[in-house]
Amino acid sequence: MTLVRVAVPIYMPAWLHSTLRQVKSRFRTQKRVDIDLAGDREVEWSFVASHLPCGPGEALDFGCDGTYLSLIAARRGFHVVALDLERQAVLWQHPNRHFVHGDLLAARLADASFDLVVNCSSVEHVGLVGRYSVSEPLPDGDLEVMRKLRSLMKPEGIQLLTIPVGRDSVFYPWHRVYGKARLPMLLEGYVVDHAEFWCKSLDQGWALCAREDALEFNAGWDEKRKIYALGCFVLRLPVGG
């Protein structure tokens, strides 16, 4: 006997079909929440603003990128050098904020001259050609910059650092992600006075998470998934550092 399979159409009421479409649409929308960085700047900028000390003093905003962080530092009583590899257009001026266009590794800045360094989502881009006007490849440019910043800071000076964290990786030409191997290299020579880590969850957006979870985060950067965890640090240069 030969069995013949016959496809029998299944009747689906219009209301049920509409409900299923809404559920699928809601699921797709929720899934997208977990694959982008929306809200990361609010986490980073608020971290820096909340940990800025009061002046007077000298401050360096490395990779200022047109943000208002150097303005906050100027309002807190610092004389601020805002440095970036690209020219910036900002809609405000402050007598205590001075913009310098150039490369930190080539800039003529005096050693041991800064009480405060702001390094907000900047160091991970150093030496990755193709973005932010980077033209010279420097595989260890991030580590060179952190050493340079140590030389520019006064003993007991403070650096406010925010970076992508997760499993160690480099997404050319976008950024590095710092994990268990490279993060200690980046922080070498500094004392970590405070550290916090943030991961993005499906239902809560960005939320504080454990260090281990952040450094094991599976970061990605392609057309389907752009996400990493965040590391925020208050670093201090020890006396004799």
C-alpha positions in Angstrom: 0.0 0.0 0.0 1.4 3.4 -0.9 0.7 6.2 1.5 0.0 9.7 0.1 0.5 12.7 2.3 -2.0 15.4 1.8 -1.5 18.9 3.1 -4.6 20.0 4.9 -4.9 23.7 5.4 -5.4 24.7 9.1 -8.1 27.3 9.6 -6.9 30.1 11.9 -9.4 32.8 13.0 -8.4 36.3 12.1 -8.2 37.3 15.7 -5.7 34.5 16.5 -3.6 35.4 13.4 -3.4 39.0 14.5 -2.4 38.1 18.0 0.4 35.8 16.8 1.7 38.6 14.6 1.7 41.0 17.6 3.6 38.5 19.8 6.2 37.9 17.1 6.6 41.6 16.5 7.0 42.2 20.3 9.6 39.4 20.6 11.6 40.8 17.7 11.6 44.3 19.3 12.7 42.9 22.7 15.4 40.9 21.0 16.9 44.0 19.4 17.1 45.7 22.8 19.9 43.4 23.8 22.0 43.9 20.7 22.7 47.6 20.6 24.5 50.1 22.9 21.7 52.6 23.4 22.2 54.3 26.7 25.9 53.6 27.1 26.9 57.2 27.0 24.4 58.0 29.8 26.2 55.4 32.0 29.7 56.6 31.1 29.1 60.4 31.3 27.2 60.1 34.5 30.0 58.0 36.0 32.6 60.6 35.1 30.4 63.5 36.3 29.7 61.8 39.6 33.4 61.2 40.3 34.9 64.5 39.2 36.7 66.1 42.1 36.6 69.8 42.8 39.4 72.0 41.7 41.4 74.1 41.5 43.9 72.1 39.4 44.9 71.1 35.9 42.9 68.7 33.9 43.2 66.8 30.6 40.2 65.6 28.7 41.7 63.0 26.4 39.6 62.4 23.3 37.1 65.0 24.2 35.0 64.4 21.1 32.7 67.4 21.6 31.2 66.2 24.9 30.4 68.4 27.8 32.8 66.6 30.3 35.5 69.2 29.9 32.9 71.9 30.6 31.9 70.2 33.8 35.5 70.0 34.9 36.0 73.7 34.1 32.9 74.5 36.2 34.4 72.5 39.0 37.4 74.8 39.1 39.9 73.1 36.8 41.9 74.6 34.0 41.2 72.0 31.2 43.1 71.0 28.1 40.6 69.2 25.9 42.5 67.2 23.3 41.3 65.3 20.3 42.7 64.0 17.0 39.7 65.5 15.2 38.6 69.2 15.2 35.5 69.8 17.4 32.6 72.0 17.0 31.0 72.9 20.3 28.2 75.4 21.0 29.8 76.9 24.1 33.0 78.4 25.4 34.5 78.6 28.9 37.6 80.6 29.8 39.1 77.6 31.7 38.7 75.2 28.8 41.4 75.2 26.0 41.1 72.9 23.0 44.2 71.2 21.5 43.9 69.5 18.1 46.4 66.7 17.9 47.7 63.2 18.8 48.4 62.7 22.5 51.5 60.6 21.8 53.0 63.6 19.9 51.6 66.4 22.0 53.9 68.8 23.8 52.6 68.5 27.3 54.7 68.8 30.4 55.3 65.7 32.5 53.6 65.5 36.0 51.3 68.5 35.1 47.8 67.2 35.5 45.8 66.6 38.6 42.9 65.0 36.7 42.6 63.0 33.4 39.3 62.2 31.8 39.6 59.2 29.5 36.0 58.5 28.6 35.5 55.9 25.8 38.7 57.0 24.0 41.7 54.8 24.6 40.1 51.8 23.0 40.3 53.5 19.6 44.0 54.4 19.6 45.9 53.0 16.7 42.9 51.4 14.9 43.1 52.9 11.4 39.9 53.9 9.7 38.0 55.8 12.4 38.3 59.1 14.2 41.1 60.2 11.8 43.5 57.5 12.9 46.0 57.1 10.1 48.9 55.1 11.7 48.4 51.6 12.9 49.5 51.0 16.5 48.6 47.6 17.8 49.6 48.6 21.3 48.6 52.2 20.9 46.2 51.9 23.8 48.9 50.7 26.2 51.3 53.5 24.9 48.6 56.1 25.7 48.1 54.8 29.2 51.8 55.0 29.8 51.9 58.5 28.4 49.1 59.6 30.7 50.9 58.2 33.7 53.9 60.4 32.8 51.6 63.5 32.5 49.8 62.9 35.8 51.0 64.3 39.1 51.6 61.9 41.9 48.2 61.0 43.5 46.5 62.4 40.4 43.2 60.9 39.3 42.1 59.4 36.0 38.5 58.6 35.2 38.4 55.8 32.7 35.5 54.2 30.9 36.1 51.4 28.3 34.4 48.5 26.6 34.9 45.2 28.4 34.1 41.6 27.7 36.1 38.7 26.2 39.4 40.1 24.8 38.9 41.1 21.2 39.6 43.8 18.6 36.9 44.9 16.2 38.7 46.7 13.4 38.4 49.6 12.8 35.9 50.3 15.6 37.4 49.5 19.0 39.1 47.1 21.4 37.2 45.1 24.1 39.1 44.5 27.3 39.0 41.2 29.1 41.0 39.1 31.5 44.2 39.3 29.5 44.4 42.9 28.3 42.6 44.8 31.1 45.5 44.2 33.6 47.9 45.4 30.9 45.9 48.6 30.4 45.7 49.4 34.1 49.4 48.6 34.8 51.0 51.2 37.0 47.8 52.6 38.4 46.0 52.0 41.6 42.3 51.2 41.1 40.4 53.3 43.8 37.0 52.3 42.4 35.6 50.1 39.7 32.2 49.2 38.5 30.9 47.1 35.6 27.7 47.3 33.6 26.0 44.8 31.3 22.9 45.2 29.2 20.0 42.9 30.0 16.9 42.2 27.9 14.4 43.6 30.3 16.4 46.2 32.4 18.6 48.0 29.9 22.0 48.8 31.4 22.5 47.5 35.0 25.4 47.0 37.4 26.9 43.5 37.2 29.7 41.5 38.6 33.3 42.0 37.3 33.5 38.3 36.3 30.3 38.5 34.3 31.4 41.7 32.5 34.8 40.3 31.6 33.2 37.1 30.2 30.6 39.0 28.2 30.4 37.8 24.6 30.9 41.1 22.8 30.1 41.5 19.1 30.3 44.1 16.4 28.6 43.3 13.1 25.4 44.2 11.2 23.3 42.0 13.6 24.9 42.5 17.0 26.7 45.6 18.3 27.2 45.2 22.1 29.8 44.9 24.8 29.8 45.5 28.6 31.2 48.6 30.2 34.0 49.1 32.7 34.2 52.3 34.7 37.3 53.1 36.8 38.7 55.7 39.2 42.5 55.3 38.8 45.1 57.0 40.9 48.8 57.4 40.1 50.8 56.3 43.2 53.6 58.4 44.6 56.7 57.4 42.7 54.6 55.9 39.9 
